[in-house]
Amino acid sequence: GESKWIHKVDLEKPCCWSATFMKDENTIGVVLLYQTGLLEIRHLLPCI
């Protein structure tokens, strides 16, 4: 993958996998899988 990022965040727990997705121009999100097995989906604000 590429090392370009659209929004940088500091995570409290170690993350072992992540993916971004776009539903449309205004709906951007990220899926995070932590080493504990917890799966988290976050909504990101679009870049202006």
Secondary structure, DSSP 8 states (H G I E B T S, - for coil): -----SS----SS-EEEEEEEEEETTEEEEEEEETTS-EEEEEE----
